[in-house]
Amino acid sequence: MFLNRTRDLGIIGLSIITNFAISIITHFINKPFWFNENQLLYIFAT
């Protein structure tokens, strides 16, 4: 199933860090529009 486990864990870790960084950045940016709770769940689920 996993051909290279350390590479796969690195990709997962990088995606988690990227998601966290984007969340922090967008928190401090003055947003031109607001998402409701259902829209946020849909965005982060995809």
C-alpha positions in Angstrom: 0.0 0.0 0.0 2.6 2.5 1.0 5.6 2.4 -1.3 7.7 5.0 0.6 6.3 5.7 4.1 8.6 8.5 5.1 7.9 10.4 1.8 4.1 9.9 2.4 4.4 11.2 5.9 6.4 14.2 4.7 3.7 15.0 2.2 1.0 14.7 4.8 3.0 16.9 7.3 3.6 19.5 4.6 0.0 19.7 3.7 -1.0 20.1 7.4 1.5 22.9 7.8 0.4 24.6 4.6 -3.2 24.4 5.6 -2.4 25.8 9.0 -0.3 28.7 7.5 -3.1 29.6 5.0 -5.6 29.6 7.9 -3.4 32.0 9.9 -2.8 34.3 7.0 -6.5 34.5 6.0 -7.5 35.2 9.5 -5.5 38.5 9.5 -6.5 39.6 6.0 -9.5 41.9 5.8 -11.8 39.6 3.8 -14.1 41.1 1.1 -16.6 38.3 1.8 -17.6 36.1 4.7 -18.1 32.3 4.7 -20.7 30.7 6.9 -20.0 27.5 8.8 -21.4 25.1 6.1 -19.3 26.8 3.4 -16.1 26.5 5.5 -16.8 22.8 6.1 -17.3 22.2 2.4 -14.1 24.1 1.5 -11.8 22.3 3.9 -13.4 18.9 3.1 -12.5 19.1 -0.5 
